[in-house]
Amino acid sequence: MDDELSVKLDNLLSREFLATCSRFTSCTEFFAACDPGLITIDDVNAFPQDQLDAFVRDNTTYRNWNVMFGDAGAFYVKKQIGL
């Protein structure tokens, strides 16, 4: 049994999640505001962590990308199981 779950980034950073912590209405809008070159998860992973953290800190209620990403995952799971 494979214990990994694959979730599209735009499903993880959904409109509903982003509304709880930012002014952005989509994952695409969020990353385009950070850097227009951020299109794929590979782009996000290759982007300098300190720059992404600064963008998250300045444009969301989160202090850094890792905390935001973790909370987005928890939000997604709760939504999927109906909590």
C-alpha positions, 0 to 999 in steps of 0.5 A: 500500500502506498502511503503517499497522497498526491494533491494538486497545488491549486487544490491545496491552496484553494480559494477557500483556504486563501480567503482565510489568510490572504487577499488572493483568490487563487493559487495562480494569483498568489504565486504570480504576485510572488514571482511570475516565473512560479508556475509549477511545484518544481518552480516553487521548490527551486525558488529561494526559501527566504524570498518565499518566506518574506512574501508569505510573511508580507502577504498572508497571516503566516510567518513562513511558507512551511507553516502556511503549506502545512496548514493548507494541507490540514485545511484540505484534509478536513474539507475532504473528510467533511469537518 
